[in-house]
């Protein structure tokens, strides 16, 4: 979950690449006011077999997801790309449905993956999540260096201290030069395919994207807790639940 223009869908796609690499059985969704609002952000991952579906914030959609998680024990995690603009709707949905409590009853625990930039709004969204859910979820803050190395609205603040007290973690997403990122987006391919000869990207750009992806994936996998929060590893001493990531 995150503010627009903060790299939320970029992080989502990087994580889908990682889940594919580890051959996890996941259910992936996007949120929007209507089908099509966000589908262009993740729908290319249908090429990798993810079958990205729309998930609305209503009882009917939640029942379908919860029933699926209950019926199919082989599902490793559920993953959804949710814009910060939907936050108030999500709070209303949670109040009406007790969604996180229902997830917990099925053995799942929510992880909020929250990219931040140098803008105040994205930190305000994080503060709202913390005040509503507190210790009922795990938190993974992604510092997107596309916007620079300074995060003055987060670093050294009360919300950073609060997240740390809940064993929330921070990861760095390295900067990818604008012209390379735009070329990557223009391929309209999953990142992992965009760096192959199947793509129209020039060889140098493909190499830069490969290193950027590899760097982020190594950061995740080499972290003590991040793979657990993201459902990539099962460590019963740290977390006994499956993951539902938002």
C-alpha positions as CSV (number, residue, x, y, z in Angstrom):
1,X,0.0,0.0,0.0
2,X,1.3,3.5,-0.7
3,X,0.8,6.9,-2.1
4,X,0.7,7.4,-5.9
5,X,4.0,8.4,-7.6
6,X,6.0,6.7,-4.8
7,X,6.9,3.4,-6.5
8,X,4.2,1.2,-5.1
9,X,3.5,-0.7,-8.3
10,X,7.3,-0.9,-9.1
11,X,7.8,-2.6,-5.7
12,X,4.8,-4.9,-6.4
13,X,6.3,-6.0,-9.7
14,X,9.8,-6.6,-8.2
15,X,8.1,-8.8,-5.5
16,X,6.1,-10.7,-8.1
17,X,9.4,-11.5,-9.9
18,X,10.8,-12.7,-6.6
19,X,7.8,-14.9,-5.9
20,X,8.1,-16.4,-9.4
21,X,11.8,-17.1,-8.9
22,X,10.9,-19.0,-5.7
23,X,8.0,-20.8,-7.4
24,X,5.5,-19.8,-4.8
25,X,1.8,-20.4,-5.2
26,X,0.2,-17.0,-4.7
27,X,-3.0,-15.2,-5.3
28,X,-2.3,-11.7,-6.8
29,X,-4.8,-8.9,-7.0
30,X,-5.1,-5.1,-7.7
31,X,-7.5,-2.6,-6.2
32,X,-9.3,0.2,-8.1
33,X,-12.6,1.9,-8.3
34,X,-13.5,-0.2,-11.3
35,X,-11.7,-3.0,-13.3
36,X,-9.1,-1.4,-15.5
37,X,-8.0,1.4,-13.2
38,X,-4.8,-0.3,-12.2
39,X,-4.8,-3.4,-14.4
40,X,-2.1,-1.9,-16.7
41,X,0.3,-1.8,-13.7
42,X,0.3,-5.5,-13.0
43,X,-1.6,-7.3,-15.8
44,X,1.5,-8.0,-17.8
45,X,2.3,-10.5,-15.1
46,X,-0.4,-12.7,-16.4
47,X,2.4,-13.7,-18.9
48,X,4.1,-15.4,-16.0
49,X,0.9,-17.2,-14.9
50,X,-0.2,-15.0,-12.0
51,X,-3.7,-14.3,-13.3
52,X,-4.0,-10.9,-11.7
53,X,-7.6,-10.3,-10.6
54,X,-9.5,-7.3,-9.3
55,X,-10.3,-7.3,-5.6
56,X,-13.0,-4.8,-4.5
57,X,-13.4,-3.5,-0.9
58,X,-16.8,-5.2,-0.3
59,X,-18.1,-8.2,1.6
60,X,-18.7,-10.2,-1.6
61,X,-15.0,-9.9,-2.8
62,X,-13.7,-10.6,0.7
63,X,-15.8,-13.7,1.1
64,X,-14.5,-15.0,-2.3
65,X,-10.9,-14.5,-1.2
66,X,-11.4,-15.9,2.3
67,X,-13.2,-18.9,1.0
68,X,-10.4,-19.5,-1.5
69,X,-7.7,-19.3,1.2
70,X,-9.7,-21.7,3.4
71,X,-10.3,-24.3,0.6
72,X,-6.8,-24.4,-0.9
73,X,-4.2,-25.0,1.8
74,X,-1.4,-25.0,-0.9
75,X,-1.7,-21.2,-1.3
76,X,1.5,-19.7,0.1
77,X,0.3,-16.1,0.2
78,X,-2.2,-13.5,-1.1
79,X,-0.7,-10.3,-2.5
80,X,-2.5,-7.1,-3.6
81,X,-1.5,-3.7,-5.0
82,X,-3.5,-1.1,-3.1
83,X,-3.3,2.7,-3.7
84,X,-3.2,5.0,-0.8
85,X,-6.2,6.8,-2.2
86,X,-8.2,3.7,-1.2
87,X,-7.1,3.9,2.4
88,X,-10.3,5.3,3.9
89,X,-12.3,2.7,2.0
90,X,-10.0,0.0,3.3
91,X,-10.6,1.2,6.9
92,X,-14.3,1.2,6.4
93,X,-14.0,-2.3,4.8
94,X,-12.0,-3.5,7.8
95,X,-14.5,-2.1,10.3
96,X,-17.4,-3.8,8.5
97,X,-15.8,-7.1,7.6
98,X,-13.0,-7.6,10.3
99,X,-10.9,-8.7,7.4
100,X,-7.5,-9.0,9.2
101,X,-9.2,-11.0,12.0
102,X,-10.7,-13.3,9.4
103,X,-7.3,-13.7,7.8
104,X,-5.9,-14.6,11.2
105,X,-8.5,-17.2,11.8
106,X,-7.3,-19.0,8.6
107,X,-3.7,-18.8,9.7
108,X,-2.6,-15.8,7.7
109,X,-1.1,-12.5,8.9
110,X,-1.1,-9.2,7.0
111,X,2.1,-7.4,6.1
112,X,1.8,-3.8,4.9
113,X,4.5,-3.1,2.3
114,X,4.7,0.7,2.3
115,X,7.1,2.5,-0.2
116,X,8.0,6.1,0.8
117,X,9.5,9.0,-1.0
118,X,10.5,12.5,0.1
119,X,6.8,13.5,0.2
120,X,4.9,14.0,3.4
121,X,1.7,12.3,2.2
122,X,3.1,8.8,2.0
123,X,4.3,9.0,5.6
124,X,0.8,10.2,6.6
125,X,-0.7,7.1,5.1
126,X,1.7,5.0,7.1
127,X,0.8,6.8,10.3
128,X,-2.9,6.1,9.6
129,X,-2.2,2.4,9.0
130,X,-0.3,2.2,12.3
131,X,-3.0,4.0,14.3
132,X,-5.7,1.7,13.0
133,X,-3.9,-1.6,13.0
134,X,-1.0,-1.3,15.3
135,X,0.4,-4.7,16.2
136,X,-2.3,-6.6,14.3
137,X,-0.1,-6.5,11.2
138,X,3.6,-6.4,10.2
139,X,5.2,-3.4,8.5
140,X,7.8,-3.3,5.8
141,X,8.9,0.3,4.7
142,X,10.6,0.6,1.4
143,X,12.8,3.7,1.0
144,X,12.7,4.5,-2.7
145,X,15.9,6.2,-3.6
146,X,14.5,7.2,-7.0
147,X,13.5,10.3,-5.0
148,X,16.8,10.8,-3.3
149,X,18.6,9.6,-0.2
150,X,16.8,11.8,2.3
151,X,13.5,10.9,3.9
152,X,13.1,13.8,6.3
153,X,9.4,13.1,7.0
154,X,10.2,9.6,8.2
155,X,13.8,9.4,9.5
156,X,14.0,10.3,13.1
157,X,10.3,10.7,13.6
158,X,7.8,9.2,16.0
159,X,6.3,7.0,13.3
160,X,9.7,5.5,12.5
161,X,10.1,4.8,16.3
162,X,6.6,3.3,16.5
163,X,7.2,1.0,13.5
164,X,10.6,-0.1,14.9
165,X,8.9,-1.0,18.3
166,X,6.6,-3.4,16.4
167,X,9.6,-5.0,14.7
168,X,8.8,-3.3,11.5
169,X,11.7,-3.2,9.0
170,X,13.1,-0.9,6.4
171,X,14.6,-1.8,3.0
172,X,16.2,0.3,0.3
173,X,15.1,0.3,-3.3
174,X,18.1,1.7,-5.2
175,X,17.6,4.3,-7.9
176,X,17.3,3.3,-11.5
177,X,18.1,6.2,-13.8
178,X,14.9,7.9,-15.2
179,X,15.7,7.1,-18.9
180,X,16.4,3.5,-18.1
181,X,13.2,3.1,-16.0
182,X,11.1,4.8,-18.8
183,X,12.6,2.4,-21.3
184,X,11.8,-0.5,-19.0
185,X,8.2,0.7,-18.7
186,X,7.8,1.2,-22.4
187,X,8.5,-2.5,-23.0
188,X,5.2,-3.4,-21.3
189,X,6.8,-6.6,-20.2
190,X,7.4,-8.3,-16.8
191,X,10.8,-7.1,-15.6
192,X,12.3,-10.6,-15.9
193,X,11.3,-10.8,-19.6
194,X,12.3,-7.2,-20.3
195,X,16.0,-8.0,-19.5
196,X,16.1,-10.9,-22.1
197,X,16.7,-10.7,-25.8
198,X,12.9,-10.9,-26.3
199,X,12.8,-7.3,-25.2
200,X,13.5,-4.2,-27.4
201,X,15.7,-2.7,-24.6
202,X,19.3,-2.1,-25.6
203,X,21.8,-4.5,-24.0
204,X,23.3,-1.9,-21.7
205,X,19.9,-0.9,-20.3
206,X,19.0,-4.6,-19.8
207,X,22.2,-5.0,-17.8
208,X,21.4,-2.0,-15.6
209,X,17.9,-3.3,-14.9
210,X,19.2,-6.8,-14.1
211,X,21.6,-5.4,-11.6
212,X,18.9,-3.1,-10.1
213,X,16.5,-6.1,-9.7
214,X,19.2,-8.4,-8.3
215,X,20.3,-5.8,-5.8
216,X,16.8,-5.4,-4.4
217,X,16.1,-9.1,-4.3
218,X,19.4,-9.7,-2.5
219,X,18.5,-7.0,0.0
220,X,15.2,-8.8,0.7
221,X,16.6,-12.3,0.9
222,X,19.7,-11.4,3.0
223,X,17.6,-9.6,5.6
224,X,16.9,-11.6,8.7
225,X,13.1,-10.9,8.9
226,X,12.0,-9.6,5.5
227,X,11.7,-13.0,3.8
228,X,9.4,-14.1,6.7
229,X,7.2,-11.0,6.5
230,X,6.9,-11.5,2.7
231,X,6.1,-15.2,2.9
232,X,9.3,-16.3,1.2
233,X,10.5,-18.2,4.2
234,X,8.9,-20.0,7.1
235,X,10.6,-19.5,10.5
236,X,8.4,-20.7,13.3
237,X,10.6,-18.9,15.9
238,X,9.8,-15.6,14.2
239,X,6.4,-16.0,12.7
240,X,3.9,-18.9,12.7
241,X,1.4,-17.5,10.3
242,X,1.2,-17.5,6.5
243,X,1.4,-14.1,4.9
244,X,-1.2,-11.9,3.3
245,X,0.6,-8.9,1.9
246,X,-0.9,-5.5,1.2
